Amino acid sequence: IVEDGSADGKTVGGDSALTGWLLPEGAYYLKDEVTIDQPIVIRSKVTICLNGKTLQSKAENKPVFWIMGGELTLTNCQGTGKVIHSHSLGGRGTGVQVDSGTFNLYGGAITENIADYGGGVLVKGGTFNMNSGTIAANRATIYTGKGNGGGVSVVDGGRFTMNGGTIGGTSATRDYNQATGNGGGVYVNGSTFEMKGSASVAYNKAIKGNSSGGNGGGVYVKENGKFIMHKTASVTGNTATNNGGGVYVSVSGQDSKFEMNDNASVSGNTTTGNGGGVYVLNGTFNMNGNVNGNASITGNKASQDGGGVCASGGTFAMNGSSKVMNNTGNGVYVIGGKFTVSGAPTVTGNTKDGDASNVYLTGSKIYITIGGKLTGDKGSIGVTKRSNSVIAKGVNEDYSGKFSSDDKMREVKYEGNQLVLAKKPQPSEHEHEWKYTLSDDKTTITATCANTDQLCNNRNGGNVTIEAPIDLTYDGKGKTAKVTKNNWKGSAVSEIHYYSYVNGNCSKIDGAPIKVGKYMAEITVEDATAFVVYKITDGTTEKIP
């Protein structure tokens, strides 16, 4: 390590009596690749430019940098500078440990480190400001029974402000951090983590290494922890093998919460358990939409339930124009706790097993709380409830139009200060109203439904035809006309009536005609009559037109 501005390139030494090499106040840069066997201890104000070089440690279970009350600013002016542990040389530990004081990261990569807590950075009561750079491919593993915070672990009242940069990788590189406990990207316990600007926690993994692990693929927030997202900060593409693919919230205390503001997003995260985007066990989760943007939870997936959000306990509030959309495994799955909506939130386009499933209320005593005036679009919050019909109680205004039923056989109604899922009135069974028409030759009656209720799916009622007998030669037997029904659905067809037919005059006869002569046979359906005229001869067959 060379002191910046040192013309002779003087190497700066340390105090071997300490637990590491104490670096005096000043500005430095790496002239060559550097390997150390003890941590570099920071107790004053120090700036280091990695200069595209690699600083690696072969110390076991010790950080590369150990900040004890001082301030370390890490930059990188060219290439890809790295802070790593050399595993081949037996190195193991976090990249940077902040016991007190401040760590400012402006460039370079903290990578390939393995520790019990905070594979990349461990903040214990101090402050970490990340403005740029990358924390990737680090691991928190249950090597000695821990394993939380693959990328960063913030504990003991520490504060982590992420103004930019990436914790994890991209969809192409997938240089993810990994925890075999909780918090693949970031683990927060009794501390504060705030994301601003375009900061990203992406493509990290929380893998279940014991009975309580595998939660919070991107971020895990516990006890008196606080996690706040602003601007276009994102938690994207992370994976959990238990619950909370993107974020897992289990906090307590008055100021403890998870909050999304502006255009902050949780998207594309997955879990084999519940809560693809967010899992809320305890505490408060607020989604806020305002003039600066719409906080959103989109495109997440849960193998079980709560593709967008699984609210197991605590309070989940959607305010302003916040959105939970296009998630798989329900949009918002409410098991317990309190789900509140106000403003113009949207919960649509979410599915479960291919069917619409937006807000899923699981129990008979689980309701939506209307926390303020609703101003959103018609049907902007889809709802499913199986146990009973009431979805909201104590409602002082008719907001039924702001909701919609995922089950198309139901609709949301406002009844007695409640919003309920009521069965839609089913249309009465369609009754055909037949209209009968005659063919041009008057032998066929056709039935067509004339009912205008728009419920008829087949207006064709078929037809019925009367025909002359085939054998019209006198043989002493009655010559019976033939009636043929083709898919007939109309009213009953009368029996055949016969008439003698002389000089255009008809006289009714009993039964089918026998004697030589001219006859008419007819059938009637309501007000329509079809007929055929024929002649019985003494030796020739003739059909009378």
ROLUM-183428 format. One record per residue (C-alpha): residue in three letters; x, y, z. Coordinates in nm, 4 decimals, decimal comma. Layout:
<pts>
ALA | X | Y | Z
...
</pts>
This chain:
<pts>
ILE | 0,0000 | 0,0000 | 0,0000
VAL | 0,1522 | 0,3302 | -0,1060
GLU | 0,0772 | 0,6648 | 0,0508
ASP | -0,0857 | 0,8963 | -0,2017
GLY | 0,1522 | 1,1739 | -0,3088
SER | 0,4611 | 0,9873 | -0,1898
ALA | 0,7140 | 1,0485 | -0,4631
ASP | 0,9421 | 0,7687 | -0,3512
GLY | 0,6577 | 0,5170 | -0,3208
LYS | 0,7309 | 0,4645 | 0,0497
THR | 0,5558 | 0,1598 | 0,1962
VAL | 0,3469 | 0,2375 | 0,5022
GLY | 0,3885 | -0,0163 | 0,7783
GLY | 0,1761 | -0,1069 | 1,0798
ASP | 0,1890 | -0,2007 | 1,4424
SER | 0,2212 | -0,5773 | 1,4724
ALA | 0,1442 | -0,5587 | 1,8440
LEU | -0,2196 | -0,4881 | 1,7527
THR | -0,4652 | -0,7488 | 1,6270
GLY | -0,3890 | -0,6135 | 1,2812
TRP | -0,1923 | -0,3552 | 1,0900
LEU | -0,2837 | -0,0046 | 1,2030
LEU | -0,3002 | 0,2296 | 0,9054
PRO | -0,2260 | 0,5929 | 0,9961
GLU | -0,4454 | 0,8782 | 0,8802
GLY | -0,3960 | 0,9649 | 0,5154
ALA | -0,4829 | 0,8869 | 0,1538
TYR | -0,3438 | 0,5739 | -0,0126
TYR | -0,3598 | 0,3708 | -0,3301
LEU | -0,2611 | 0,0171 | -0,4258
LYS | 0,0456 | 0,0100 | -0,6452
ASP | 0,0423 | -0,3696 | -0,6858
GLU | -0,1623 | -0,6707 | -0,5813
VAL | -0,1403 | -0,7000 | -0,2030
THR | -0,1704 | -1,0005 | 0,0288
ILE | -0,1958 | -0,9519 | 0,4042
ASP | -0,1969 | -1,1931 | 0,6984
GLN | -0,3740 | -0,9684 | 0,9520
PRO | -0,6600 | -0,7166 | 0,9268
ILE | -0,5891 | -0,3551 | 0,8336
VAL | -0,7110 | -0,1577 | 1,1347
ILE | -0,8677 | 0,1857 | 1,0836
ARG | -0,8757 | 0,4235 | 1,3834
SER | -0,8442 | 0,7536 | 1,1991
LYS | -0,9552 | 0,9085 | 0,8715
VAL | -0,8222 | 0,6968 | 0,5846
THR | -0,8927 | 0,6979 | 0,2094
ILE | -0,7779 | 0,4092 | -0,0102
CYS | -0,8014 | 0,3793 | -0,3886
LEU | -0,7882 | 0,0173 | -0,4987
ASN | -0,6527 | 0,1353 | -0,8345
GLY | -0,7838 | -0,1749 | -1,0126
LYS | -0,5760 | -0,4021 | -0,7892
THR | -0,6749 | -0,6831 | -0,5522
LEU | -0,6253 | -0,6637 | -0,1787
GLN | -0,6515 | -1,0144 | -0,0393
SER | -0,6247 | -1,1535 | 0,3098
LYS | -0,5084 | -1,4955 | 0,4194
ALA | -0,6073 | -1,4331 | 0,7828
GLU | -0,8524 | -1,6826 | 0,9265
ASN | -1,1845 | -1,5586 | 1,0687
LYS | -1,0730 | -1,1960 | 1,0550
PRO | -1,1835 | -0,9092 | 0,8286
VAL | -0,9704 | -0,7525 | 0,5601
PHE | -1,0487 | -0,4049 | 0,6995
TRP | -1,1394 | -0,3572 | 1,0655
ILE | -1,2789 | -0,0122 | 1,1460
MET | -1,2495 | 0,0747 | 1,5155
GLY | -1,3715 | 0,4308 | 1,5554
GLY | -1,2113 | 0,5725 | 1,2441
GLU | -1,3432 | 0,6454 | 0,8939
LEU | -1,2485 | 0,4422 | 0,5879
THR | -1,3325 | 0,5669 | 0,2391
LEU | -1,2748 | 0,3048 | -0,0294
THR | -1,2580 | 0,4077 | -0,3957
ASN | -1,1424 | 0,2610 | -0,7225
CYS | -1,0066 | 0,4887 | -0,9947
GLN | -0,9598 | 0,2298 | -1,2703
GLY | -1,0264 | -0,1336 | -1,3606
THR | -1,1880 | -0,3671 | -1,1087
GLY | -1,0351 | -0,3335 | -0,7687
LYS | -1,1263 | -0,6076 | -0,5210
VAL | -1,1257 | -0,6771 | -0,1486
ILE | -1,1224 | -1,0539 | -0,0954
HIS | -1,0090 | -1,3430 | 0,1206
SER | -0,7749 | -1,5949 | -0,0379
HIS | -0,9398 | -1,9274 | 0,0419
SER | -0,6518 | -2,1193 | -0,1108
LEU | -0,4253 | -1,9597 | 0,1521
GLY | -0,6674 | -2,0357 | 0,4355
GLY | -0,8254 | -1,6910 | 0,4488
ARG | -1,1755 | -1,6570 | 0,5908
GLY | -1,3772 | -1,3667 | 0,7290
THR | -1,5789 | -1,0654 | 0,6298
GLY | -1,4479 | -0,8104 | 0,3836
VAL | -1,5007 | -0,5028 | 0,6041
GLN | -1,6015 | -0,5004 | 0,9713
VAL | -1,7278 | -0,1761 | 1,1274
ASP | -1,7286 | -0,1956 | 1,5075
SER | -1,7634 | 0,1814 | 1,5413
GLY | -1,6866 | 0,4679 | 1,3088
THR | -1,7758 | 0,4942 | 0,9395
PHE | -1,7175 | 0,3043 | 0,6164
ASN | -1,7762 | 0,4861 | 0,2857
LEU | -1,7758 | 0,2783 | -0,0328
TYR | -1,7418 | 0,4634 | -0,3649
GLY | -1,6052 | 0,1930 | -0,5928
GLY | -1,4510 | -0,1480 | -0,6332
ALA | -1,5864 | -0,4884 | -0,5402
ILE | -1,6038 | -0,6565 | -0,2022
THR | -1,6210 | -1,0180 | -0,3097
GLU | -1,5348 | -1,3815 | -0,2399
ASN | -1,5412 | -1,3466 | 0,1388
ILE | -1,6897 | -1,6055 | 0,3775
ALA | -1,7982 | -1,5330 | 0,7345
ASP | -2,0534 | -1,6305 | 0,9964
TYR | -2,2239 | -1,2895 | 0,9818
GLY | -2,1942 | -1,0450 | 0,6921
GLY | -1,9927 | -1,2184 | 0,4260
GLY | -1,9092 | -0,8902 | 0,2517
VAL | -1,9548 | -0,6257 | 0,5230
LEU | -2,0364 | -0,6583 | 0,8942
VAL | -2,1644 | -0,3397 | 1,0612
LYS | -2,1672 | -0,3657 | 1,4409
GLY | -2,2846 | -0,0350 | 1,5785
GLY | -2,1069 | 0,1836 | 1,3217
THR | -2,2153 | 0,3412 | 0,9937
PHE | -2,1834 | 0,2108 | 0,6375
ASN | -2,2510 | 0,4446 | 0,3440
MET | -2,2535 | 0,2693 | 0,0069
ASN | -2,2534 | 0,5148 | -0,2832
SER | -2,1303 | 0,2921 | -0,5634
GLY | -1,9408 | -0,0297 | -0,6156
THR | -2,0431 | -0,3931 | -0,5776
ILE | -2,0783 | -0,6416 | -0,2956
ALA | -2,1073 | -0,9790 | -0,4657
ALA | -2,0268 | -1,3506 | -0,4430
ASN | -1,9827 | -1,3432 | -0,0645
ARG | -2,1199 | -1,6042 | 0,1728
ALA | -2,2479 | -1,6225 | 0,5280
THR | -2,2364 | -1,9896 | 0,6069
ILE | -2,3100 | -2,2080 | 0,9066
TYR | -1,9466 | -2,2829 | 0,9604
THR | -1,9761 | -2,2152 | 1,3327
GLY | -2,3537 | -2,2116 | 1,3716
LYS | -2,4473 | -1,8702 | 1,2274
GLY | -2,4868 | -1,7822 | 0,8601
ASN | -2,6827 | -1,4538 | 0,8342
GLY | -2,6270 | -1,1755 | 0,5807
GLY | -2,4499 | -1,3137 | 0,2758
GLY | -2,3680 | -0,9657 | 0,1456
VAL | -2,4083 | -0,7312 | 0,4444
SER | -2,5051 | -0,7824 | 0,8093
VAL | -2,6108 | -0,4772 | 1,0150
VAL | -2,6492 | -0,5437 | 1,3882
ASP | -2,6193 | -0,3842 | 1,7330
GLY | -2,7691 | -0,0488 | 1,6345
GLY | -2,5643 | -0,0060 | 1,3189
ARG | -2,6776 | 0,2076 | 1,0252
PHE | -2,6450 | 0,1175 | 0,6569
THR | -2,7365 | 0,3786 | 0,3952
MET | -2,7210 | 0,2564 | 0,0362
ASN | -2,7246 | 0,5484 | -0,2081
GLY | -2,6164 | 0,3446 | -0,5090
GLY | -2,4303 | 0,0370 | -0,6235
THR | -2,5360 | -0,3260 | -0,6187
ILE | -2,5470 | -0,5963 | -0,3550
GLY | -2,5502 | -0,9134 | -0,5611
GLY | -2,5303 | -0,9587 | -0,9342
THR | -2,7347 | -0,9116 | -1,2486
SER | -2,9622 | -1,1422 | -1,4451
ALA | -2,6635 | -1,2139 | -1,6687
THR | -2,3796 | -1,2578 | -1,4155
ARG | -2,5832 | -1,3791 | -1,1157
ASP | -2,2846 | -1,3129 | -0,8861
TYR | -2,5141 | -1,3587 | -0,5912
ASN | -2,4351 | -1,3418 | -0,2244
GLN | -2,5577 | -1,6396 | -0,0261
ALA | -2,6631 | -1,7064 | 0,3325
THR | -2,7264 | -2,0502 | 0,4747
GLY | -2,9170 | -1,8736 | 0,7528
ASN | -3,1251 | -1,5626 | 0,6751
GLY | -3,0766 | -1,2593 | 0,4529
GLY | -2,9036 | -1,3636 | 0,1327
GLY | -2,8273 | -1,0022 | 0,0414
VAL | -2,8685 | -0,8031 | 0,3651
TYR | -2,9438 | -0,9030 | 0,7257
VAL | -3,0716 | -0,6302 | 0,9620
ASN | -3,1150 | -0,6941 | 1,3360
GLY | -3,1928 | -0,4046 | 1,5684
SER | -3,0453 | -0,1633 | 1,3153
THR | -3,1389 | 0,0564 | 1,0178
PHE | -3,1019 | -0,0123 | 0,6454
GLU | -3,2036 | 0,2627 | 0,4031
MET | -3,1926 | 0,2377 | 0,0231
LYS | -3,1936 | 0,5483 | -0,1969
GLY | -3,1374 | 0,6448 | -0,5593
SER | -3,0972 | 0,3428 | -0,7875
ALA | -2,9494 | 0,1155 | -0,5231
SER | -3,0133 | -0,2522 | -0,5947
VAL | -3,0205 | -0,5758 | -0,3954
ALA | -3,0345 | -0,8368 | -0,6689
TYR | -3,0043 | -1,2109 | -0,7332
ASN | -2,8998 | -1,3184 | -0,3840
LYS | -2,9993 | -1,6429 | -0,2117
ALA | -3,1071 | -1,7503 | 0,1358
ILE | -3,0746 | -2,1266 | 0,1610
LYS | -3,2216 | -2,3227 | 0,4464
GLY | -2,9182 | -2,4533 | 0,6330
ASN | -3,1060 | -2,5254 | 0,9569
SER | -3,4613 | -2,5247 | 1,0864
SER | -3,4812 | -2,1440 | 1,1035
GLY | -3,2893 | -2,0449 | 0,7946
GLY | -3,3653 | -1,9830 | 0,4293
ASN | -3,5679 | -1,6625 | 0,4852
GLY | -3,5277 | -1,3280 | 0,3096
GLY | -3,3475 | -1,3969 | -0,0166
GLY | -3,2853 | -1,0242 | -0,0646
VAL | -3,3297 | -0,8641 | 0,2790
TYR | -3,4124 | -1,0003 | 0,6254
VAL | -3,5260 | -0,7492 | 0,8917
LYS | -3,5525 | -0,8583 | 1,2547
GLU | -3,6484 | -0,7258 | 1,6013
ASN | -3,5983 | -0,3460 | 1,6301
GLY | -3,4865 | -0,3291 | 1,2707
LYS | -3,5891 | -0,0692 | 1,0155
PHE | -3,5742 | -0,1025 | 0,6354
ILE | -3,6775 | 0,1910 | 0,4153
MET | -3,6704 | 0,2170 | 0,0343
HIS | -3,6782 | 0,5468 | -0,1614
LYS | -3,6617 | 0,6699 | -0,5227
THR | -3,5992 | 0,3772 | -0,7646
ALA | -3,4336 | 0,1452 | -0,5145
SER | -3,5038 | -0,2186 | -0,5988
VAL | -3,5007 | -0,5684 | -0,4522
THR | -3,4964 | -0,7932 | -0,7576
GLY | -3,4477 | -1,1554 | -0,8600
ASN | -3,3636 | -1,2925 | -0,5148
THR | -3,4471 | -1,6451 | -0,3941
ALA | -3,5421 | -1,7970 | -0,0587
THR | -3,5895 | -2,1651 | 0,0077
ASN | -3,8151 | -2,0949 | 0,3055
ASN | -4,0165 | -1,7673 | 0,3168
GLY | -3,9726 | -1,4162 | 0,1772
GLY | -3,8059 | -1,4379 | -0,1626
GLY | -3,7444 | -1,0625 | -0,1704
VAL | -3,7915 | -0,9352 | 0,1869
TYR | -3,8668 | -1,1050 | 0,5201
VAL | -4,0014 | -0,8807 | 0,7995
SER | -4,0107 | -0,9886 | 1,1648
VAL | -3,9749 | -0,6681 | 1,3650
SER | -4,1007 | -0,5249 | 1,6929
GLY | -4,0808 | -0,1864 | 1,8585
GLN | -4,2494 | 0,1480 | 1,7949
ASP | -4,0190 | 0,2661 | 1,5146
SER | -3,9504 | -0,0731 | 1,3606
LYS | -4,0874 | -0,1163 | 1,0095
PHE | -4,0387 | -0,1914 | 0,6425
GLU | -4,1405 | 0,0965 | 0,4192
MET | -4,1513 | 0,1456 | 0,0418
ASN | -4,1739 | 0,4984 | -0,1019
ASP | -4,1590 | 0,6744 | -0,4391
ASN | -4,0875 | 0,4252 | -0,7233
ALA | -3,9219 | 0,1647 | -0,5028
SER | -3,9848 | -0,1890 | -0,6279
VAL | -3,9751 | -0,5507 | -0,5180
SER | -3,9887 | -0,7636 | -0,8329
GLY | -3,8988 | -1,0980 | -0,9844
ASN | -3,8207 | -1,2684 | -0,6525
THR | -3,9102 | -1,6315 | -0,5796
THR | -3,9600 | -1,8628 | -0,2839
THR | -4,0468 | -2,2272 | -0,2410
GLY | -4,2479 | -2,1235 | 0,0663
ASN | -4,4700 | -1,8192 | 0,1247
GLY | -4,4206 | -1,4565 | 0,0280
GLY | -4,2495 | -1,4416 | -0,3088
GLY | -4,2048 | -1,0650 | -0,2827
VAL | -4,2481 | -0,9945 | 0,0887
TYR | -4,3246 | -1,2077 | 0,3940
VAL | -4,4496 | -1,0205 | 0,7022
LEU | -4,4337 | -1,2237 | 1,0239
ASN | -4,4475 | -0,9330 | 1,2708
GLY | -4,4244 | -0,5559 | 1,2654
THR | -4,5342 | -0,2957 | 1,0130
PHE | -4,4993 | -0,2885 | 0,6346
ASN | -4,6087 | 0,0321 | 0,4604
MET | -4,6330 | 0,0703 | 0,0820
ASN | -4,6724 | 0,4335 | -0,0202
GLY | -4,7557 | 0,5880 | -0,3533
ASN | -4,7397 | 0,9639 | -0,4017
VAL | -4,6567 | 1,2367 | -0,6527
ASN | -4,3018 | 1,1009 | -0,6672
GLY | -4,4084 | 0,7563 | -0,7884
ASN | -4,5818 | 0,4291 | -0,7179
ALA | -4,4179 | 0,1757 | -0,4907
SER | -4,4703 | -0,1630 | -0,6552
ILE | -4,4493 | -0,5365 | -0,5919
THR | -4,4661 | -0,7147 | -0,9270
GLY | -4,3728 | -1,0378 | -1,1000
ASN | -4,2814 | -1,2336 | -0,7874
LYS | -4,3614 | -1,6021 | -0,7347
ALA | -4,4383 | -1,8220 | -0,4331
SER | -4,4703 | -2,1976 | -0,4631
GLN | -4,7159 | -2,1903 | -0,1729
ASP | -4,9033 | -1,8621 | -0,1122
GLY | -4,8521 | -1,4876 | -0,1190
GLY | -4,6766 | -1,4442 | -0,4516
GLY | -4,6677 | -1,0691 | -0,3914
VAL | -4,7087 | -1,0418 | -0,0134
CYS | -4,7829 | -1,2964 | 0,2573
ALA | -4,9179 | -1,1161 | 0,5637
SER | -4,8865 | -1,3701 | 0,8433
GLY | -4,8971 | -1,1150 | 1,1239
GLY | -4,8332 | -0,7502 | 1,2030
THR | -4,9750 | -0,4780 | 0,9784
PHE | -4,9535 | -0,4415 | 0,6015
ALA | -5,0781 | -0,1061 | 0,4706
MET | -5,1167 | -0,0075 | 0,1048
ASN | -5,1411 | 0,3692 | 0,0726
GLY | -5,1644 | 0,6144 | -0,2144
SER | -5,1077 | 0,4644 | -0,5576
SER | -4,9026 | 0,1629 | -0,4485
LYS | -4,9390 | -0,1510 | -0,6601
VAL | -4,9266 | -0,5287 | -0,6151
MET | -4,9639 | -0,6719 | -0,9640
ASN | -4,8907 | -0,9752 | -1,1813
ASN | -4,7554 | -1,2019 | -0,9079
THR | -4,7978 | -1,5802 | -0,9066
GLY | -4,9346 | -1,7569 | -0,5972
ASN | -5,1869 | -1,4840 | -0,4944
GLY | -5,1258 | -1,1107 | -0,4850
VAL | -5,1737 | -1,0488 | -0,1106
TYR | -5,2313 | -1,3548 | 0,1080
VAL | -5,3660 | -1,2518 | 0,4495
ILE | -5,3317 | -1,5174 | 0,7201
GLY | -5,3365 | -1,2941 | 1,0263
GLY | -5,2573 | -0,9449 | 1,1405
LYS | -5,4117 | -0,6423 | 0,9714
PHE | -5,4352 | -0,5464 | 0,6025
THR | -5,5203 | -0,1797 | 0,5437
VAL | -5,5903 | 0,0153 | 0,2237
SER | -5,6255 | 0,3894 | 0,1626
GLY | -5,5872 | 0,6218 | -0,1340
ALA | -5,5712 | 0,4541 | -0,4750
PRO | -5,3936 | 0,1180 | -0,4345
THR | -5,4104 | -0,1481 | -0,7039
VAL | -5,4120 | -0,5248 | -0,6506
THR | -5,4888 | -0,6844 | -0,9873
GLY | -5,3498 | -0,9335 | -1,2362
ASN | -5,2323 | -1,1787 | -0,9694
THR | -5,3015 | -1,5511 | -1,0042
LYS | -5,3021 | -1,8813 | -0,8185
ASP | -5,3011 | -2,2051 | -1,0205
GLY | -5,3964 | -2,0053 | -1,3288
ASP | -5,7036 | -1,8404 | -1,1712
ALA | -5,7425 | -1,4812 | -1,0563
SER | -5,6362 | -1,4459 | -0,6914
ASN | -5,5561 | -1,0937 | -0,5803
VAL | -5,6301 | -1,0281 | -0,2113
TYR | -5,6959 | -1,3682 | -0,0536
LEU | -5,8566 | -1,3499 | 0,2919
THR | -5,8027 | -1,6885 | 0,4555
GLY | -6,0240 | -1,7006 | 0,7642
SER | -6,3757 | -1,6057 | 0,8680
LYS | -6,2388 | -1,3274 | 1,0918
ILE | -5,9882 | -1,1885 | 0,8438
TYR | -6,0979 | -0,8568 | 0,6899
ILE | -5,9685 | -0,5627 | 0,4907
THR | -5,9493 | -0,2396 | 0,6900
ILE | -6,0418 | 0,0813 | 0,5060
GLY | -5,7787 | 0,3147 | 0,6491
GLY | -5,8796 | 0,6291 | 0,4611
LYS | -6,0739 | 0,7572 | 0,1624
LEU | -6,0462 | 0,5323 | -0,1422
THR | -5,9962 | 0,7180 | -0,4694
GLY | -5,8756 | 0,4436 | -0,7032
ASP | -6,0244 | 0,3113 | -1,0246
LYS | -6,3289 | 0,0896 | -1,0425
GLY | -6,2527 | -0,2686 | -0,9415
SER | -5,8874 | -0,1880 | -0,8647
ILE | -5,8659 | -0,4328 | -0,5708
GLY | -5,9612 | -0,7921 | -0,6481
VAL | -6,0739 | -1,0076 | -0,3544
THR | -6,1230 | -1,3770 | -0,2761
LYS | -6,2727 | -1,5146 | 0,0453
ARG | -6,3958 | -1,8709 | 0,0985
SER | -6,5053 | -1,8843 | 0,4627
ASN | -6,7778 | -1,6177 | 0,4630
SER | -6,8917 | -1,3241 | 0,2559
VAL | -6,7780 | -1,0239 | 0,4648
ILE | -6,4532 | -0,8675 | 0,3378
ALA | -6,4590 | -0,5349 | 0,5285
LYS | -6,6375 | -0,4144 | 0,8431
GLY | -6,7088 | -0,0693 | 0,9850
VAL | -6,7200 | 0,0885 | 0,6400
ASN | -6,8908 | 0,4301 | 0,6514
GLU | -6,9042 | 0,4896 | 0,2768
ASP | -7,0006 | 0,2742 | -0,0200
TYR | -6,6637 | 0,1665 | -0,1636
SER | -6,7987 | -0,1480 | -0,3279
GLY | -6,7110 | -0,0093 | -0,6712
LYS | -6,3412 | 0,0113 | -0,5803
PHE | -6,3315 | -0,3656 | -0,5295
SER | -6,4031 | -0,6613 | -0,7539
SER | -6,4580 | -1,0307 | -0,6915
ASP | -6,2000 | -1,2752 | -0,8280
ASP | -6,4874 | -1,5243 | -0,8480
LYS | -6,6983 | -1,4046 | -1,1403
MET | -7,0080 | -1,5640 | -0,9865
ARG | -6,9903 | -1,3042 | -0,7085
GLU | -6,9801 | -0,9271 | -0,6792
VAL | -6,8894 | -0,6785 | -0,4061
LYS | -7,1868 | -0,5142 | -0,2350
TYR | -7,2213 | -0,2507 | 0,0384
GLU | -7,4587 | -0,3809 | 0,3036
GLY | -7,5030 | -0,2445 | 0,6562
ASN | -7,1614 | -0,0731 | 0,6883
GLN | -6,9939 | -0,3826 | 0,5475
LEU | -6,8487 | -0,4851 | 0,2152
VAL | -6,9580 | -0,8356 | 0,1238
LEU | -6,9024 | -1,0810 | -0,1568
ALA | -7,2557 | -1,1517 | -0,2733
LYS | -7,3704 | -1,4027 | -0,5292
LYS | -7,4613 | -1,2369 | -0,8542
PRO | -7,8292 | -1,2598 | -0,9517
GLN | -7,8466 | -1,5457 | -1,1961
PRO | -8,0606 | -1,4921 | -1,5050
SER | -8,3757 | -1,7084 | -1,5207
GLU | -8,3598 | -2,0081 | -1,7496
HIS | -8,4175 | -1,9108 | -2,1084
GLU | -8,7568 | -1,9923 | -2,2528
HIS | -8,7927 | -2,0183 | -2,6268
GLU | -9,0601 | -1,8095 | -2,7925
TRP | -9,1133 | -1,9868 | -3,1224
LYS | -9,2097 | -1,8091 | -3,4395
TYR | -9,3371 | -2,0357 | -3,7202
THR | -9,2967 | -1,9801 | -4,0918
LEU | -9,4146 | -2,1784 | -4,3966
SER | -9,2033 | -2,2820 | -4,6902
ASP | -9,2963 | -2,1493 | -5,0325
ASP | -9,4683 | -2,4759 | -5,1272
LYS | -9,6623 | -2,4694 | -4,7969
THR | -9,5495 | -2,8204 | -4,6987
THR | -9,2930 | -2,7309 | -4,4266
ILE | -9,3213 | -2,5384 | -4,1002
THR | -8,9933 | -2,3965 | -3,9587
ALA | -8,9535 | -2,2870 | -3,5929
THR | -8,7241 | -1,9933 | -3,4951
CYS | -8,6813 | -1,8510 | -3,1423
ALA | -8,7987 | -1,4912 | -3,1251
ASN | -8,7138 | -1,4296 | -2,7549
THR | -8,5024 | -1,1127 | -2,7229
ASP | -8,3546 | -1,1828 | -2,3751
GLN | -8,0121 | -1,2429 | -2,5384
LEU | -7,9805 | -1,5758 | -2,3572
CYS | -8,0667 | -1,8012 | -2,6480
ASN | -7,7669 | -1,9913 | -2,7737
ASN | -7,9521 | -2,1676 | -3,0577
ARG | -8,2475 | -2,0047 | -3,2278
ASN | -8,3054 | -2,2920 | -3,4706
GLY | -8,6103 | -2,4941 | -3,3616
GLY | -8,6030 | -2,7351 | -3,6552
ASN | -8,8841 | -2,8028 | -3,9047
VAL | -9,1703 | -3,0416 | -3,9784
THR | -9,2853 | -3,1465 | -4,3285
ILE | -9,5991 | -3,3198 | -4,4597
GLU | -9,5657 | -3,5299 | -4,7765
ALA | -9,8062 | -3,7225 | -5,0020
PRO | -9,8103 | -4,1014 | -4,9852
ILE | -9,5675 | -4,2734 | -5,2200
ASP | -9,8253 | -4,5228 | -5,3578
LEU | -10,1264 | -4,3387 | -5,4910
THR | -10,2863 | -4,6241 | -5,6927
TYR | -10,6252 | -4,7377 | -5,5677
ASP | -10,6051 | -5,0654 | -5,3778
GLY | -10,8907 | -5,0345 | -5,1302
LYS | -10,6595 | -4,9166 | -4,8553
GLY | -10,6248 | -4,5710 | -4,6964
LYS | -10,3542 | -4,3489 | -4,8428
THR | -10,1850 | -4,1907 | -4,5385
ALA | -9,9719 | -3,8777 | -4,5733
LYS | -9,6210 | -3,8823 | -4,4226
VAL | -9,5017 | -3,6375 | -4,1515
THR | -9,1237 | -3,5899 | -4,1032
LYS | -8,9726 | -3,3979 | -3,8106
ASN | -8,6184 | -3,2602 | -3,8480
ASN | -8,4679 | -3,1629 | -3,5065
TRP | -8,8078 | -3,0328 | -3,4079
LYS | -8,8159 | -2,8251 | -3,0853
GLY | -9,1366 | -2,6326 | -3,1418
SER | -9,4822 | -2,6891 | -3,0061
ALA | -9,6757 | -3,0093 | -3,0586
VAL | -9,7732 | -3,0973 | -3,4161
SER | -10,1405 | -3,1727 | -3,4655
GLU | -10,2637 | -3,5011 | -3,6042
ILE | -10,3164 | -3,5165 | -3,9815
HIS | -10,6482 | -3,3903 | -4,1037
TYR | -10,7823 | -3,4998 | -4,4460
TYR | -11,0152 | -3,3272 | -4,6900
SER | -11,1695 | -3,4156 | -5,0237
TYR | -11,0661 | -3,1585 | -5,2762
VAL | -11,3174 | -3,0922 | -5,5584
ASN | -11,3071 | -2,7818 | -5,7750
GLY | -11,1085 | -2,5960 | -5,5094
ASN | -11,3551 | -2,6764 | -5,2355
CYS | -11,2554 | -2,8815 | -4,9322
SER | -11,4753 | -3,1122 | -4,7276
LYS | -11,3352 | -3,2806 | -4,4174
ILE | -11,3329 | -3,6586 | -4,4202
ASP | -11,2693 | -3,9106 | -4,1465
GLY | -10,9357 | -4,0821 | -4,1720
ALA | -10,7046 | -4,1307 | -4,4670
PRO | -10,8739 | -4,1313 | -4,8117
ILE | -10,9401 | -4,4629 | -4,9927
LYS | -11,1410 | -4,3892 | -5,3058
VAL | -11,0161 | -4,2522 | -5,6359
GLY | -11,0143 | -3,8730 | -5,6185
LYS | -10,8317 | -3,5616 | -5,5192
TYR | -10,7489 | -3,4936 | -5,1533
MET | -10,5643 | -3,2554 | -4,9157
ALA | -10,3775 | -3,3536 | -4,5973
GLU | -10,2755 | -3,0898 | -4,3420
ILE | -10,0952 | -3,0447 | -4,0099
THR | -10,1063 | -2,7472 | -3,7739
VAL | -9,8581 | -2,5994 | -3,5231
GLU | -10,0260 | -2,3188 | -3,3279
ASP | -10,1215 | -2,0667 | -3,6007
ALA | -9,9220 | -2,2249 | -3,8836
THR | -10,0697 | -2,4883 | -4,1171
ALA | -9,8791 | -2,6938 | -4,3729
PHE | -10,0575 | -2,9075 | -4,6350
VAL | -10,0111 | -3,1265 | -4,9375
VAL | -10,2619 | -3,2069 | -5,2193
TYR | -10,2594 | -3,5426 | -5,3979
LYS | -10,4800 | -3,7673 | -5,6185
ILE | -10,5621 | -4,1366 | -5,5870
THR | -10,5970 | -4,2885 | -5,9336
ASP | -10,7293 | -4,6132 | -6,0676
GLY | -10,4071 | -4,7143 | -6,2353
THR | -10,1665 | -4,4244 | -6,2570
THR | -9,9687 | -4,2458 | -5,9877
GLU | -10,0120 | -3,8723 | -5,9933
LYS | -9,9201 | -3,6043 | -5,7418
ILE | -10,1410 | -3,3028 | -5,7723
PRO | -9,9312 | -2,9800 | -5,7530
</pts>
